[in-house]
Amino acid sequence: MSNRTNPSTSMILLSNGGDNIQRGKAASDTIAVGTVDGVVILQKSQRGWTQRNRALQGVFVSGVTALEDGALCVSTRGVGMARSDDGGVKWSWVNDGLAHHEFWSTRAGRLGGREVVFAGALPAHLYVSEDRGKSWRELPRFRDAKSVPHWTFPPPPRIGHVKDIVLDGNRLWVGVEIGSLQFSDDFGRTFTELAVDPDPRECDIHRILVHPARRNRIIIANGIVGMMASEDGGKSFQRMKMPADANYPDAVVLHPDNPDLLFMSAGVGWPVHWYELGRARGKIFRSRDAGKTWERLLGGLPNGQRALFSALTIEVHDTGYSLYAADTDGQVFESLDEGESWTIIADVPPVSKADFYKGLVRDRVKLANVDDIVAGPNAAQRWKEAEKAL
């Protein structure tokens, strides 16, 4: 699994499409938040968390990741990739080798013993950097999958993108929203597509969870059908039971030392319902048994809020672990007691997947590129059935 261990430059990373597991000797006092309006660096002092720096204003930052020496890389929607070598103060654009410039995900780590950075684009193309994010090359075999003609996305322009990238020893896992789950064990020279569902339009990959202690277990957050799991290395997948008051899993994290401990953010219904009702009713849940049962976490979290929690991160250190979440209103939450209680620590620009933040803003007007949602027949039927319970 991809988790960053760098005690000397520990920093919490919070974004929709970037790192969501960090590890250090002690709790970090710095957070880098990827927002729809740049990167915000938060600093903790005796007075609490305050904004230390803000950069890349005007740019939608979809993901934040970090290399072993602390250098930061971000993926952006429309401007390509950027890198910072000073903790997020100064940034440079690093687009050498990129044929696309809209990116929804990025992930740094070690693959087969080599330090790399990956970037996932819209349309769904996969790039890798082997020189710390300075230059890139595409992994073209990723698009050899039979499902490619069916890759899509409900809002315009209805083009699928790479939503999640996970590095697990010598295994590379990549998910397309919507259409495909693939892995490679030869550094991307070839890929194997896993049959999550016979219909690619039901394969809506939001998150991929793997753990070295459970090599054959793959857990995915599927935006159409909910959480799913495979216990046979991806040969077959089964739907997991979702909480009664949740349908749409978005950000999901796995404790790096406990493969059965999961935290999940989810909305009630699907985006088409949120926009009609004016609220997503975002929630956060905890599972101690790998998703068989879920507990709703409420202490300090809003109950039935308009916004959706679009980013969720766990930081593990020698004395325990902390959780951080951010929503489409830009509120940043912290839990220091395993999710039992939460505190709002900062207000930043919205943290969002796609244009959720536009669809969930208060007193909004209708927007064609947000509200014009078209789904496959199975998803559309499922949405209609859900309306009865909303």
C-alpha positions as CSV (number, residue, x, y, z in Angstrom):
1,M,0.0,0.0,0.0
2,S,1.1,3.5,-0.6
3,N,2.0,5.3,2.6
4,R,4.6,7.9,3.2
5,T,7.2,7.5,5.9
6,N,9.5,10.4,6.4
7,P,9.9,11.5,10.1
8,S,12.3,14.4,9.3
9,T,9.8,16.2,6.9
10,S,6.5,14.9,8.1
11,M,3.5,16.7,6.7
12,I,-0.2,15.8,6.6
13,L,-1.6,15.8,3.1
14,L,-5.3,16.4,2.5
15,S,-6.8,16.4,-0.9
16,N,-9.4,14.5,-3.0
17,G,-7.0,12.6,-5.3
18,G,-3.7,12.4,-3.5
19,D,-2.0,10.8,-0.5
20,N,-4.2,9.8,2.4
21,I,-1.8,7.8,4.6
22,Q,1.1,9.4,6.4
23,R,3.5,8.1,9.0
24,G,6.0,9.9,11.3
25,K,7.6,9.5,14.6
26,A,5.5,12.3,16.1
27,A,2.3,14.1,15.1
28,S,2.9,16.6,12.4
29,D,2.3,20.4,12.9
30,T,1.8,21.1,9.2
31,I,-1.0,20.3,6.7
32,A,-1.0,20.8,3.0
33,V,-4.5,21.1,1.7
34,G,-5.3,20.8,-2.0
35,T,-8.4,23.0,-2.8
36,V,-10.3,24.2,-5.8
37,D,-8.3,27.5,-5.4
38,G,-4.7,26.4,-4.9
39,V,-2.7,24.9,-2.0
40,V,-3.2,26.0,1.6
41,I,-0.4,25.3,4.1
42,L,-1.7,25.1,7.7
43,Q,0.6,25.4,10.7
44,K,-0.1,24.3,14.3
45,S,1.0,26.5,17.2
46,Q,-0.1,27.0,20.8
47,R,-3.0,29.0,19.4
48,G,-4.1,26.2,17.2
49,W,-4.0,25.8,13.4
50,T,-3.5,28.9,11.3
51,Q,-2.8,29.5,7.6
52,R,0.9,29.8,7.0
53,N,1.0,30.1,3.2
54,R,-1.3,29.9,0.2
55,A,-0.1,29.3,-3.4
56,L,-1.3,28.4,-6.9
57,Q,-4.4,30.6,-6.4
58,G,-6.9,30.2,-9.3
59,V,-5.9,26.6,-9.9
60,F,-8.0,23.6,-9.1
61,V,-5.7,21.3,-7.2
62,S,-7.1,17.8,-7.4
63,G,-4.3,15.9,-5.5
64,V,-1.3,16.4,-3.3
65,T,1.5,13.9,-2.9
66,A,5.0,13.9,-1.4
67,L,8.4,12.3,-2.2
68,E,10.7,10.9,0.4
69,D,12.7,14.1,0.8
70,G,9.6,16.1,1.4
71,A,9.2,17.6,-2.1
72,L,5.5,18.1,-2.9
73,C,3.8,17.4,-6.2
74,V,0.3,18.4,-7.1
75,S,-2.1,17.4,-9.9
76,T,-4.3,20.1,-11.3
77,R,-7.4,20.3,-13.5
78,G,-6.3,22.1,-16.6
79,V,-2.7,23.2,-15.9
80,G,-0.8,19.9,-15.5
81,M,1.5,19.0,-12.7
82,A,3.5,21.3,-10.3
83,R,6.2,20.7,-7.8
84,S,7.5,22.5,-4.7
85,D,10.9,21.9,-3.0
86,D,10.3,24.2,0.0
87,G,7.2,22.9,1.7
88,G,4.6,24.4,-0.6
89,V,5.7,28.1,-0.7
90,K,7.2,28.3,-4.2
91,W,6.0,26.1,-7.1
92,S,7.2,25.3,-10.6
93,W,5.2,23.7,-13.4
94,V,6.6,20.3,-14.4
95,N,4.8,19.3,-17.6
96,D,7.7,17.9,-19.7
97,G,6.4,14.7,-21.4
98,L,2.7,15.3,-20.7
99,A,0.3,15.2,-23.6
100,H,-2.6,16.0,-21.2
101,H,-3.0,18.7,-18.6
102,E,-6.2,17.9,-16.7
103,F,-5.3,15.5,-13.9
104,W,-7.5,14.1,-11.2
105,S,-5.0,12.1,-9.1
106,T,-1.4,11.7,-8.2
107,R,0.6,9.4,-6.0
108,A,4.3,9.1,-5.0
109,G,6.0,6.1,-3.5
110,R,8.1,3.1,-4.2
111,L,7.2,0.6,-6.9
112,G,9.5,-2.3,-7.2
113,G,12.0,-0.5,-5.0
114,R,12.2,2.6,-7.2
115,E,10.9,6.0,-6.1
116,V,8.3,7.2,-8.6
117,V,5.4,9.7,-9.0
118,F,2.3,8.8,-10.9
119,A,-0.3,11.1,-12.4
120,G,-3.8,10.2,-13.6
121,A,-5.4,12.2,-16.4
122,L,-8.7,13.0,-18.0
123,P,-9.2,11.4,-20.5
124,A,-8.0,8.4,-18.6
125,H,-4.3,8.2,-19.4
126,L,-1.6,7.2,-16.9
127,Y,1.8,8.9,-16.5
128,V,4.9,8.1,-14.4
129,S,7.9,10.1,-13.4
130,E,11.2,8.5,-12.4
131,D,13.1,11.8,-11.7
132,R,11.1,13.2,-8.8
133,G,8.3,14.7,-10.9
134,K,10.6,16.7,-13.3
135,S,9.5,14.8,-16.4
136,W,6.9,12.2,-17.4
137,R,6.2,9.4,-19.7
138,E,2.9,7.7,-20.4
139,L,2.2,4.0,-19.7
140,P,0.3,3.3,-22.9
141,R,-0.6,-0.3,-22.2
142,F,-3.0,0.9,-19.5
143,R,-5.4,1.7,-22.4
144,D,-5.2,-1.8,-23.8
145,A,-8.2,-2.8,-21.7
146,K,-11.3,-4.1,-23.5
147,S,-13.5,-1.7,-21.5
148,V,-11.9,1.5,-22.9
149,P,-14.7,2.3,-25.3
150,H,-17.1,2.3,-22.3
151,W,-15.1,4.6,-20.0
152,T,-17.4,7.5,-19.1
153,F,-18.4,10.0,-16.5
154,P,-22.0,11.2,-15.8
155,P,-21.5,15.0,-16.0
156,P,-20.2,16.7,-19.2
157,P,-18.0,16.1,-21.1
158,R,-18.8,12.5,-20.0
159,I,-15.2,11.4,-20.3
160,G,-13.7,8.9,-17.8
161,H,-10.6,9.8,-15.8
162,V,-8.0,8.0,-13.6
163,K,-9.4,8.5,-10.1
164,D,-7.1,6.5,-7.8
165,I,-3.6,5.1,-7.9
166,V,-2.1,2.8,-5.3
167,L,1.4,1.5,-5.0
168,D,1.8,-1.8,-3.1
169,G,5.3,-3.2,-3.1
170,N,5.7,-4.3,-6.8
171,R,2.0,-4.0,-7.5
172,L,0.4,-0.9,-9.1
173,W,-3.4,-0.5,-8.9
174,V,-5.3,2.0,-11.0
175,G,-9.0,2.9,-11.0
176,V,-11.0,4.7,-13.7
177,E,-14.1,6.6,-12.9
178,I,-16.1,5.2,-14.6
179,G,-15.0,1.9,-16.3
180,S,-12.0,0.0,-15.1
181,L,-9.9,-1.5,-12.2
182,Q,-6.5,-2.6,-13.3
183,F,-3.2,-3.7,-11.8
184,S,0.3,-4.3,-13.0
185,D,3.2,-6.2,-11.4
186,D,5.8,-5.3,-14.0
187,F,6.1,-1.6,-13.6
188,G,3.3,-0.8,-16.0
189,R,4.7,-2.7,-19.0
190,T,1.4,-4.7,-19.0
191,F,-1.9,-4.4,-17.1
192,T,-4.5,-6.8,-16.0
193,E,-8.1,-5.7,-15.9
194,L,-10.2,-7.0,-13.0
195,A,-13.8,-7.9,-13.6
196,V,-15.5,-5.8,-10.9
197,D,-18.8,-6.1,-12.8
198,P,-19.6,-7.4,-16.3
199,D,-20.8,-4.0,-17.2
200,P,-18.0,-1.4,-17.2
201,R,-20.6,1.3,-16.4
202,E,-21.0,-0.3,-13.0
203,C,-17.3,-0.1,-12.3
204,D,-17.1,3.4,-10.7
205,I,-13.8,3.3,-8.9
206,H,-13.4,6.0,-6.3
207,R,-10.8,4.4,-4.0
208,I,-8.7,1.2,-3.9
209,L,-7.6,-0.3,-0.6
210,V,-4.9,-3.0,-0.3
211,H,-2.7,-4.0,2.6
212,P,0.5,-6.1,2.6
213,A,-0.9,-8.3,5.4
214,R,-3.9,-9.2,3.3
215,R,-2.4,-9.7,-0.2
216,N,-5.5,-11.2,-1.7
217,R,-8.0,-8.7,-0.3
218,I,-8.9,-5.8,-2.4
219,I,-11.5,-3.3,-1.2
220,I,-12.9,-0.7,-3.5
221,A,-15.3,2.2,-3.1
222,N,-17.6,2.0,-6.0
223,G,-19.6,5.2,-6.5
224,I,-22.6,3.3,-8.1
225,V,-23.0,0.2,-6.0
226,G,-21.2,1.1,-2.8
227,M,-18.3,-0.7,-1.1
228,M,-17.1,-3.9,-2.6
229,A,-14.4,-6.5,-1.7
230,S,-12.4,-9.3,-3.2
231,E,-10.8,-12.0,-1.1
232,D,-9.2,-13.9,-4.0
233,G,-6.9,-11.3,-5.5
234,G,-9.5,-9.7,-7.7
235,K,-10.9,-12.8,-9.4
236,S,-14.3,-12.0,-8.0
237,F,-15.9,-9.1,-6.1
238,Q,-18.9,-9.0,-3.8
239,R,-20.9,-6.0,-2.6
240,M,-20.3,-5.1,1.0
241,K,-23.2,-3.9,3.3
242,M,-23.4,-0.1,3.3
243,P,-24.7,1.8,6.3
244,A,-28.5,2.4,6.1
245,D,-28.0,6.1,5.8
246,A,-25.2,6.1,3.1
247,N,-25.1,5.3,-0.6
248,Y,-22.2,7.1,-2.2
249,P,-18.7,6.2,-0.7
250,D,-16.1,8.8,-1.7
251,A,-13.0,9.2,0.5
252,V,-12.0,5.9,2.2
253,V,-8.8,5.3,4.2
254,L,-7.2,2.1,5.7
255,H,-5.1,2.1,8.8
256,P,-1.6,1.0,7.6
257,D,-1.0,-1.2,10.7
258,N,-4.5,-2.7,10.9
259,P,-6.0,-4.0,7.6
260,D,-9.4,-4.3,9.2
261,L,-9.7,-0.7,10.4
262,L,-11.4,1.5,7.8
263,F,-12.8,5.1,7.7
264,M,-15.3,6.1,5.0
265,S,-17.0,9.3,4.0
266,A,-20.3,9.0,2.1
267,G,-23.3,10.9,0.9
268,V,-27.0,10.0,1.1
269,G,-28.2,9.1,-2.4
270,W,-26.2,10.2,-5.4
271,P,-25.3,13.6,-6.9
272,V,-28.5,13.8,-8.9
273,H,-30.4,13.7,-5.6
274,W,-28.1,16.1,-3.7
275,Y,-28.6,18.8,-6.3
276,E,-32.4,18.4,-6.2
277,L,-32.5,18.5,-2.4
278,G,-29.7,21.0,-2.0
279,R,-27.7,18.8,0.4
280,A,-25.5,15.7,0.2
281,R,-25.8,14.9,4.0
282,G,-22.2,14.0,4.1
283,K,-21.2,11.6,6.9
284,I,-18.1,9.7,8.2
285,F,-18.1,6.1,9.3
286,R,-15.7,3.7,10.9
287,S,-15.4,-0.1,10.5
288,R,-13.3,-2.3,12.7
289,D,-14.0,-5.5,10.7
290,A,-13.0,-4.6,7.2
291,G,-16.4,-3.2,6.2
292,K,-18.7,-5.9,7.5
293,T,-20.2,-3.4,9.9
294,W,-20.0,0.4,10.2
295,E,-20.3,2.9,13.0
296,R,-21.5,6.5,12.3
297,L,-19.0,9.0,13.7
298,L,-20.7,12.2,15.1
299,G,-18.9,13.8,17.9
300,G,-18.4,17.3,16.6
301,L,-19.3,16.5,13.0
302,P,-22.5,18.1,11.5
303,N,-25.5,15.9,11.3
304,G,-27.2,16.1,7.9
305,Q,-25.1,18.8,6.5
306,R,-25.3,20.3,3.0
307,A,-21.6,19.6,2.1
308,L,-19.8,16.4,1.2
309,F,-16.6,15.2,2.9
310,S,-14.3,15.0,-0.2
311,A,-11.0,14.3,1.5
312,L,-10.0,12.0,4.4
313,T,-6.5,11.3,5.7
314,I,-5.0,9.3,8.4
315,E,-1.6,10.1,10.1
316,V,0.0,7.4,12.1
317,H,2.7,8.1,14.6
318,D,4.5,6.5,17.6
319,T,1.7,7.5,20.1
320,G,-1.3,6.7,18.0
321,Y,-3.0,8.2,14.9
322,S,-5.0,11.3,13.9
323,L,-7.7,11.8,11.3
324,Y,-8.3,14.8,9.0
325,A,-11.2,15.5,6.8
326,A,-12.2,18.4,4.5
327,D,-15.5,19.1,2.8
328,T,-16.9,20.9,-0.2
329,D,-17.5,24.0,1.9
330,G,-13.8,24.2,2.8
331,Q,-14.1,23.2,6.5
332,V,-11.1,21.2,7.8
333,F,-11.8,18.8,10.7
334,E,-9.4,17.0,13.0
335,S,-9.9,14.0,15.3
336,L,-7.2,13.0,17.8
337,D,-9.1,10.1,19.4
338,E,-9.7,7.5,16.7
339,G,-12.7,9.4,15.2
340,E,-14.7,9.7,18.4
341,S,-14.7,13.5,18.5
342,W,-13.9,16.1,15.8
343,T,-12.9,19.8,15.8
344,I,-13.1,22.3,13.0
345,I,-9.5,23.6,12.7
346,A,-9.6,25.7,9.6
347,D,-11.6,27.2,6.8
348,V,-10.0,27.0,3.4
349,P,-11.4,27.1,-0.2
350,P,-13.6,24.1,-1.1
351,V,-12.1,20.7,-1.2
352,S,-13.9,18.8,-3.9
353,K,-14.1,16.0,-6.4
354,A,-15.1,17.4,-9.8
355,D,-17.7,20.2,-9.4
356,F,-19.5,18.9,-6.4
357,Y,-18.6,22.2,-4.6
358,K,-20.6,24.1,-7.2
359,G,-23.6,21.8,-7.0
360,L,-23.6,21.9,-3.2
361,V,-23.1,25.6,-2.7
362,R,-25.9,27.5,-0.8
363,D,-28.5,29.3,-3.0
364,R,-26.9,28.3,-6.2
365,V,-28.2,28.6,-9.8
366,K,-28.5,25.7,-12.2
367,L,-25.4,24.9,-14.1
368,A,-25.5,22.8,-17.3
369,N,-22.0,21.2,-16.7
370,V,-23.0,20.2,-13.2
371,D,-26.7,19.3,-13.3
372,D,-26.8,17.6,-16.7
373,I,-26.1,14.1,-15.3
374,V,-26.5,11.0,-17.5
375,A,-25.9,7.5,-16.2
376,G,-26.0,4.0,-17.4
377,P,-29.4,2.2,-17.2
378,N,-28.6,0.2,-14.1
379,A,-27.4,3.3,-12.2
380,A,-30.4,5.3,-13.3
381,Q,-32.7,2.7,-12.0
382,R,-30.9,2.5,-8.7
383,W,-31.1,6.3,-8.4
384,K,-34.9,6.2,-8.9
385,E,-35.2,3.5,-6.3
386,A,-33.2,5.6,-3.8
387,E,-35.5,8.6,-4.3
388,K,-38.2,6.7,-2.5
389,A,-36.1,6.6,0.7
390,L,-34.9,10.2,0.5
